[in-house]
């Protein structure tokens, strides 16, 4: 593997580790949507292929794959340590309009179906969850990013509590709330929503009250990964964005302002892709050493590891 290509800036410098995470014979990626890392720096990739979760060690050695019952539905993907001290995976399945909680080996522990809200959803008005996150008290939040554009709040057992949002650009309204996460960097937990088609982050209290917008240095933010005092965002328009504790820009990684303008994007000819440039970043995570893993929305999948140098 080569570590010759360097990207980043003076404070965040990375080497591109080419060839990381080779799949064994018999397993193929679909669209790679989500990626996360556990306490042992094992990397979990969620994709639309048959075995929808693929697991690697930090060196990129294939460990196992599971999740055939969720084939074709991969989207939001989140790893959380619950109050019992154990780590669990939560994912949003767009094909089945379902949010699922599993063990790290794929045992399904909880399924959250569409909310019983006939005023919001019916045969014509679809519910399509795109992401999920968990608050410190165990409450679960789901973003309906491809349906009617609402945020739904449940308790830890999946009991419905409330909803807010709806299509629009005013405070509290969203257009394509694609990703959702809990910000724990301040005095009180906050919900960060990737209000993608409004080209911004919208910040809410845990009970759904609008707090503020983050609008600078963003184009089409997909989701979030909090690491130390920073937040990492995959920007579908061909870059990873890193913001500091005040949500100010640190750097863009792998930016390619031509990729998303190409005919046929995101599925471009193989000859177009370059190891140090992104085309359609959809998921990102950071391991204990500060290394960055990126999953791109491409029909046969693409995973990139960036090794932190500085």
Secondary structure, 3 states (H helix, E strand, C coil): CCCCCEEECCCCEEEEECCCCCCCCCCCCCCEEEEEECCCCCEEEEECCCCCEEEECCCCCEEEEECHHHCCCCCCEEEEECCCCCEEEEEEECCCCEEEEECCCCCEEEEECCCCCCCCCCCCCCCCCCEEEECCCCCEEEECCCCCCEEEEECCCCCEEEEEECECCCCCCECCEEEEEEECCCCCCEEEEEEHHHCEEEEECCCCCEEEEECCCCCCECCCEEECCEEEEEECCCEEEEECCCCCEEEEECCCCCHHHCCCCCCCCHHHCCCCCCCCEEEEEECCCCCEEEEECCCCCEEEEEEECC
